């Protein structure tokens, strides 16, 4: 399989997964805090950490690695959405929720990767 095609397929699957996770989370937890985006970002980091840490030696195909790491994780993670939601929280005066969003998102995602890759 062509590496470009692999990334394209992975990106589509990641985007669909992000949409599904966000809908699922929002149906359970409605409120000011952007839980759907946080869940998608954490899950994307878990997938990336598993591939880079636990399965690093088991996935030798560059196409499969690109499909998962570049395509799927790129389509599944939501940095632009995270940034927009944080900006909207600040704009509407929810400063502490915005700060909590930034700190929780960054700390949790980096921690997940550190735990799975090391």
C-alpha positions in Angstrom: 0.0 0.0 0.0 1.2 3.5 -0.8 2.2 5.5 2.4 0.1 8.5 1.2 -3.0 6.2 0.9 -2.3 4.7 4.3 -2.2 8.2 5.9 -5.4 9.2 4.0 -7.3 6.1 5.3 -6.0 6.5 8.8 -6.9 10.1 8.9 -10.5 9.3 7.9 -10.8 6.6 10.5 -9.3 8.9 13.1 -11.7 11.7 12.2 -14.7 9.4 12.4 -13.5 8.1 15.7 -13.1 11.6 17.1 -16.7 12.4 16.0 -18.0 9.3 17.6 -16.1 9.7 20.9 -17.2 13.4 21.1 -20.8 12.5 20.6 -20.7 9.7 23.1 -19.0 11.8 25.8 -21.2 14.8 25.2 -24.3 12.6 25.6 -23.0 11.6 29.0 -21.4 14.8 30.3 -22.8 18.1 29.2 -21.4 21.3 30.7 -18.8 24.0 30.2 -15.7 21.8 30.3 -14.9 20.3 26.8 -14.9 16.7 27.9 -15.3 15.3 24.3 -12.1 16.9 23.1 -10.2 15.9 26.2 -11.3 12.3 25.8 -10.3 12.2 22.1 -6.9 13.7 22.8 -6.2 11.3 25.7 -7.3 8.3 23.7 -5.2 9.4 20.8 -2.2 9.7 23.1 -3.0 6.2 24.4 -3.0 4.8 20.8 0.3 6.6 20.0 1.9 5.5 23.2 0.9 1.9 22.7 2.3 1.9 19.1 5.5 3.7 20.1 6.0 1.8 23.3 4.5 -1.6 23.6 4.2 -2.4 19.9 7.2 -0.6 18.5 9.1 -3.7 17.5 6.0 -5.6 16.3 4.9 -3.0 13.7 7.6 -3.1 11.0 5.5 -1.9 8.1 6.2 1.8 7.4 2.7 2.1 5.9 1.0 0.7 8.9 2.9 2.9 11.3 2.0 5.9 9.1 -1.6 4.9 9.0 -1.8 4.7 12.8 0.6 7.4 14.0 0.2 10.1 11.3 -3.2 9.3 9.8 -5.3 7.9 12.7 -3.8 9.8 15.6 -3.6 13.0 13.5 -7.3 12.7 12.6 -8.3 11.6 16.1 -6.5 14.2 18.2 -7.9 17.7 18.2 -5.4 20.4 19.0 -7.2 23.0 16.9 -10.5 22.2 18.6 -8.8 22.2 22.0 -7.4 25.7 21.2 -10.8 27.0 19.9 -12.7 25.7 22.9 -10.1 27.2 25.3 -10.3 30.5 23.5 -14.1 30.4 23.7 -14.0 29.7 27.4 -11.7 32.7 27.9 -13.9 34.9 25.7 -16.9 34.1 27.8 -15.2 34.8 31.1 -14.7 31.2 32.2 -11.0 31.8 33.0 -10.6 29.0 35.6 -12.3 26.4 33.3 -10.0 27.5 30.5 -6.9 27.2 32.7 -8.1 23.8 33.9 -8.6 22.7 30.3 -5.1 23.6 29.4 -3.4 22.1 32.4 -5.5 18.9 32.5 -5.1 18.3 28.7 -1.4 18.9 28.5 -0.5 17.1 31.7 -2.7 14.1 31.1 -1.6 13.6 27.5 2.1 14.0 28.2 1.8 11.7 31.2 0.0 9.0 29.2 2.7 9.1 26.5 5.5 9.0 29.1 3.9 6.0 30.9 3.4 4.0 27.7 6.6 4.8 25.8 9.2 4.6 28.6 
